[in-house]
């Protein structure tokens, strides 16, 4: 053997040793030990490569037979204990012998290739991994049968001791007979050794006892130069083999645990980890049928723990071992677990999208090297150094994170990922958690801060429902399959997230938005074409003011619309009057957003004050602790109530005795803070904030120039035409909803709210009511509807009279009657929309019923007086100078 393995990377090379020790002799005979050693090593590599695989296959078969016999031999334990003891001893010896042969074959093969600097092929690496796995299987089988071995240990030891005692007793009798005829020092030593051996067999068989037995057996059987009769020598020779065989069995049984451990020790893998570990895991992943050997392979990597922790060449052996564990874990994840995660995820996606990918032009051919990777996911947990590793759990965590992150980016695909979760459970046994990501975030919804910052876009892209207090996104503004909504609970949750300060921020943003919209309204109404037409309509209506039932008719509104359409269209194809109608709706949406903000704030406060008492007998915490506290219960709502009592409490606290720590200053301050918070909640829930009144007062201050804004006084005359446009738009949108594959809106109460706000702001609400617009519309459509119904009734009566043979022919044909039915349905739809709009007007008027413009007028007069006073002071100062 040109190379002898010692340990780690240390080998004994006889050729190198001879070249160093007997160099002169080798030169005398003209021999080159180094070159001869290299050639011999390469020759042995070639032979080992040829015999390595056949030997390993034969040993694999023997190990399989041995494992089967170990698992089936326990059935004979009760039937024949003596035969079982003998069989279990032989099986254990065979197991150790097989493990030693496998280990020697693997270690020698690796040592030869390392010494020859030759590359090991993948087939050799697979065979080495197979040998390592068999060593671990032998160890695992032994540990699985440890209970049976431990139960029969005493029986086996006693049976072996009995055999040895029987042979030693016969040999003792032979030596005794020899001593009767004559004695010598050698015979007496053998006689004493036999008696000592018998005595040692009666003691517990420890390692020290076995060492003594081995010593006395050397005296009995291996003493050289001893003179003894031929009869005694024949007796010794006849019992020598049996005693020594029994002794070897006894020594093996006593040390079988350490024997198995040493025979199956795979610490040599540590020195080849960088070359073998990546290939081990990679090749194992390519052969899922061998996935059950993964725990054995990982177990073999544990054997170097004792050697690494005993290292003295590093400062900390524990750090060295931890780095080894990290490297092993990295190899396992990189070459087995990570590819497994990718393949499983790809398989789930391809199978889930097979309905699309299975088309002729999108067909994906199956992988020719497809593997049953489900064998890895169904492996039970196994030991990985200081922890338990379950491959299925690792893959589940990876897919959980992957599916959640991707589904969060594209919430519309929640159904696809749910199918993938079910498929993962069915095909791979993976229980992937539900991400609980619906099509939209129900609790949070749209963020108030984002809406407030983009209030201009929001009021244009959303419609408002006054009764439900709900905003719904316009279908025409998005390509998504789902529409966003904004409800009071969304605003309440946003307030709870960001704080109540966002309510003031929202008021400021809405105020700025209203100023911009009002500027556009004023610019439109001041246009010469619009202004002249409105003045003309006002003049005509005022001329007929004394006429009974003077109303603004639908015909006048339609005539106004036709006049405005002559002005042309905007860049988006809409008429200017239609864009003005949308502008009024946007103003109403901004006001509705403020209304929802107030309701959301009240709901947030109510949710926060669930456990706060609101009964009349509410008692402050400070008074519960200190009955002498001054002030009423309502003072918790006032900021200066506590400040007024601060000095008094501090002065009284100095007079109190030190034996009352519960009434310390910090406790009183904390209770005052709690009382103040509770008081604020009670005040907010009982009062709230009237944002409409605040906005009216703020905007009124901007409308100072009476001459500049006189054209706004004619705003009420444009309400009927834009109402007609609004109703036509709602009828058209609702008609789209009932049609297939059409999108539309079902509500737009922001228009009515915007009209009510502008009428109140411009002070022309009474002028609008004097038009009797909605009464005129009801009368007009009511008359047309009655006429249509009378025509239908007349036709039905004519048909019945004709059936009875009486009556004149009807002036209406079948086609005319069908048209009348359609006209009647259309008239009812339009009347319903006008009724809904009228009700929205009435409801919107309630919001501004308590709001008065007198406060704004007083503020304007006060500012004018201040300006006049300032001018007077400036004039006086100038005159003084």
C-alpha positions, 0 to 999 in steps of 0.5 A: 500500500503506497499510502497509509491514512493516519488522520485528517490530512496526514498520510504515511508514504513508505516511499518518502519515509525510505527516501529520508531514512535510507537514502544512501542505500537506495542510491547504492542500488540506484533506486528512486523511492519517490518516483517509484512511490508516485508510480505505485500510487497512480497504479493503486488509484487505477486499481482502486477505481476499477474495484471501488464500485464493485466492492461498494455494491457488494458491501451495500448488499451485505449491509442490507442483509445485516439490517434485515437480520437485525430487525427480524432477530428479536423475534427469537429472543423469547423462544430460544434465549441461548441461540438468540444470545449467540446470534446477536453477538455474531450480528453485532460483530458482523455489523462492526466488521462491515462498517470497518470494511466500508470505512477503510475502503472509502478512506483508502480511496480518498487518500490515494486520490489525494496523494496522486493529485488526481480528480475524483469523478462524480461517480466516485463521489456518489459511491463515497456518499453511498458508503457514508450513508451505509455507515450511518445506517449501520449506526442507526440500526444499532441504536434502534436495536439498543434496547434489545441488545441491552436486555440480552447483554447479561445473558450474552456475557454469562453464556460467554463466561460459562464457555470460558470457565468450562474450558479453563476448568478442564485446563485447570484439572489437567494442570493439577494432575501434572503438578501431582507428578512433579512441578516446575516454575512454569507450570506453577505460573500457569496454574496460578494464571488459570486460577486468577482467570477464573476469579476474574471471570466472576467479577464485573467485566470492566475494561481493567478486568479485560486487560487483566484477563488478557495478561493472564491468558498470555501467561497461560497460552503464549509463554515461550520456552516453557517446559511442560509434559506433552499431555499438558501441552496437548490440553493447552493447545486443544483449549486455546482456540476456544478460550481466545475466541470466547475472550474476543467475543467477551471483549467485543460485547463489553466494548460494543458501544465504542466499537460501533462508534469508532467503526462508523466515525466519519470525521474524515469528511471534515477535511474534505468538506469543501470538495464533497459537501456541495457535490453531496447535496447537489447530487442528492437533489438531482436524485430525489429517490435517494432523498431518504438518505439525507438525514444519514448524510447530515448525521455523518457531518456531525462526527467531527464535532469532538475533533473540532472542539478539541482543536488547540491551534485556534483561540476559540474552538467553539468559533471554529465549530460554529463556522463549520456549522454555518458552512454546512448550513450554507451548502445545504441551503444553496445546493438543495433547499433553495433550488427546491423552493424555486422548482416548487414555486415554478411548478405551482405557477405553471400548473396554476396557469395551465389554462393559459399556458396550455394554449397552442401558441403558448404551450410549454413542454414539460421538463424531460428531467422532471423530478419528484421533489415532493419526496424532500417535502415529506421527509420527517424532521431530522437533527442538524447539529444543535437544532431540528431541521424540517425541510417542509417548514423552510419551504413553507416559510419561503413560499409564505413570504413570496406569496404575501409580498407578490400578492400585496403588490397585485391584490387582484391575484389573490384567487390565483395565490389561493389556488397555489396554496391549495395545490401546494398542500395537495402535491407537496403536503405544504401548509402555506398560511393565508396572507389575508390580503383581500382585494382592498384594505377594508379597515384602512382603505384610502389614506386621508393624508394622500386624499387631502394632498390630492384633493383636486384629483379626488373630487374629480374622480369620485362621486358622493352618496349623501345617505350612505356617506360614501365616495365611489370611484368613477369607472372611467378614471381607472382600468382596474377591475375593482373600484375604490371606496371611501367610508367613514370607518376609513377616515376614522382609522386614518385619524386614529393612525395619524392623529386628530391634527389631520382634520385641521390640515384637511380643512385648510386644503379644502378651503384652498381647493374651494377658492380655486373652484370659486375663481373658475365659477366666477370667471365662467359667470363673468363671461360676456356670453354667459353673463348677457344670457343670464341677465336677459333671462333674469329680466324676462322672468322679472317682467312676468313676476306679477303673473300667476304661476310664473315658473321657469319652464323646462323649455327655457332651460333647454333653450339656454343649453342650446345657446351655450352649445353654440359657444363650442366645446373644450379640448376633451369634447365637452361643452362649456356648460357641461364642464360647469356642471362638473365643476359644481359637482366637484365643489359639492364633493369637496364639501362632502369630504369635509362632512365625512371628515367630521363624521369620521372624527366623531367616530374615532373619538367614540371608538377611543372613548368606549370605556369613558363614562358619559352619565350625569354623575361623572366624577373626576379622578382627582376628586376620588383621590383628593376629596378637597379638590376644588372645581366642578366636574365640568371644569375638566373641559377647560384648560385653565381650570387645572392651572388655577388650582395648580398653586393651591395644590402645591401649597397644600401638598407642603402642609400635608404629612409625609405619611401620605405618599399616595397623594404625591404631586406626580399622582395628582398631575397624572390624574389631572391629565387623565381628567383633561383627556376625558373632558375633551372627549366628552366635549367633542362628542357632545358638540363637534365642529360645524365645518360648513359654517366655518367654510362659509364664513371664510369664503364670504370674507373673500367676496368683499367687492360688491361691484366686482361680484355682482355677476354672481347674483345671477347664479340662480338662473343657471341652476335649471340648465345644469340640472337638466344636464345632470339628470341626462347624465345620470339617466345615461350612466344608470342605463350603462350599468344595466347593460352588459360589459358597461360601467357607470355611476349610480349616484352623484349627490355632490352636485346638489350639495355644491348648488346648495352651497353656492346658492347660500354663499351668493345669497340667491337661495330665495331667488332660486326658490322664486323660479319654482323650478322643480314644480315646473318640471313636475308639471311638465313631465306629469302632463306628458306622462298623463297624455301618454297613459291616456293614449295607451288607455284609449288604444286598450279600450279600442282593442277591447271594443273591437273584440266585442264588435263595437267602437270606432277604429283607434287613431294609434297603430301598434307601432305608435303604442309601442313607442308610447310605452317606451316614452312612458318608461323614459318619462318615469325614469326622468321624473324619478331622477328629478325627484331624487335631485329635488330631495338632494336639494332639500337635504343639502339645504338643511346643512346650511340652514343654521349658517348665517352670512351676518357674521361674514358681513359683520367681519367685512364691516369691521375690516373696512372700519379698521382700514379707514381708521388706519388711513386716518392715523396715517394721515394724522401722522403725515400732517404732524410731520 
